[in-house]
Amino acid sequence: MNIFLNVLAAALATMLISSCISGESRVTPSDPVRLNHLQFIGTHNSYHIAPDEAIFDVMEGERYNESDQWTAARLREALSFTHAPLDQQLDMGLRVLELDVRDDPKGGQFDDPSFLRAVAPEIAENLSPFDSNGDLAKPGLKVFHTAEMDFRSRCLRFIQCLEIIRNWSLRNPGHLPIFIEMESKQGTKPALSSSYEPAEVLPFTDATWLGVHQEILSVFERNSLFLPRDLRGDFTSVNEAVRHEGWPPVEDMRGKIIFLLLDDPAKQDAYAAAVESSEPILFVTRTVADPQTAWLMRPKPDRQTIRPLVEAGFLVYTRADAHTREARDMDYARADEAFASGAQLIATDYPVADPDISEYAVSFGGRYVRCNVIFRNGGCGYGAQSEMK
């Protein structure tokens, strides 16, 4: 029975997508260029600074395994990437940024990483400080990958990250819209040993989700944000809006900030329930038929499954590379598939090459925005340097 229901659900989803195609046949040169008619390259874990080699040495010396798959050696390989500061990424032309967020209402929850305590004192004293301004002691949402081992960040406080983006936006009026993909981090990693217990990681409650709103609105003016209500317009839902019309024209979106919840289905539901009686700020993603869905996550690029979603009007997120594997192998097959799929939000760890690894870098010929190959294969006037503001 379960197999039958799964097959039926898949068939219904395919029928829905097929019934709401809005591909090339509906786009003419005289039509406005809509946001879903562009492709953007952004960064995965945009705040990330690679852990210190001394941390990895401790992990390997202790035979640390996060799981059977994620051994110390594998983690060392996967986490050894560093991004430029957020404003520098924006200067480069990147318009999609990803932030991992943890709750810390009282402050000080994560200011003493246990893996750092395990490093020999004579080595630890020569490491660069990771919180020289005492940001982790302050109350509020924090931004880093893992609390005990992968804790270096370009901006440790969520508000700090948002302020960097806001200040850049104010210095560059009329820029192409900036997507901020937010992921809530709620899990706890295994302890390094019985001597070093990990910090407690608090779950995201209704109050936490409303706190996310509060921090966002403390930084951005409402008129600089593009919210689900703005996309819905006169339609009954954002889903209906994108399937019938697509996302708004690019020229109407200049200077806007768009928040997407880049999270698993349970957290999507938790956020939607928490903000049901208020004004949602983050765009959730569920199924193609869900009224609240205007974008979709497909981390592994596959043009056969992604292209129909793009043609139906959705924005689609995918990844050009993962865990540094493609960079180490100089393998562009995944990036090429992401480009060809028409997915509009393409994440990479390498917008520029890391010479310590290889010459691998992901861009559209040195730029990070272009006309979507599905809708505007012949060009649409975007992607030139003058349009990259």
Disulfide bonds with the S-S distance in Angstrom:
Cys155-Cys161 2.10
Cys371-Cys380 2.21
